[in-house]
Amino acid sequence: MKYRILSDEELQHLEGDLKAFLIINGVHGEEWAKLNQEDPQKAAGISGVVLRSGITNSVRKGPVSRTPHT
């Protein structure tokens, strides 16, 4: 595994990305709930794709500077 498993609190920050991904790919709330219940391993795989993408994008952006550039 390339990255550690995120805590529930950390996952909340990526919830919007997952919802956007599902909407773009035509997966609606009821379908997602059904998939989670009937095939949780597949749902976790889909979530993993979105999370890896979000984490990779965050890493590429690098740390956020809190001091203004002069």
Contacts in CASP RR format, 6 or more apart in sequence:
PFRMAT RR
TARGET T0000
AUTHOR 0000-0000-0000
METHOD contacts of the structure
MODEL  1
MKYRILSDEELQHLEGDLKAFLIINGVHGEEWAKLNQEDPQKAAGISGVV
LRSGITNSVRKGPVSRTPHT
2 52 0 8 1.000
3 51 0 8 1.000
3 52 0 8 1.000
3 55 0 8 1.000
6 14 0 8 1.000
6 51 0 8 1.000
11 51 0 8 1.000
14 50 0 8 1.000
14 51 0 8 1.000
14 54 0 8 1.000
17 50 0 8 1.000
17 51 0 8 1.000
17 53 0 8 1.000
17 54 0 8 1.000
18 47 0 8 1.000
18 50 0 8 1.000
18 51 0 8 1.000
21 46 0 8 1.000
21 49 0 8 1.000
21 50 0 8 1.000
22 28 0 8 1.000
22 29 0 8 1.000
22 32 0 8 1.000
22 46 0 8 1.000
27 35 0 8 1.000
32 43 0 8 1.000
35 42 0 8 1.000
35 43 0 8 1.000
35 46 0 8 1.000
36 43 0 8 1.000
END
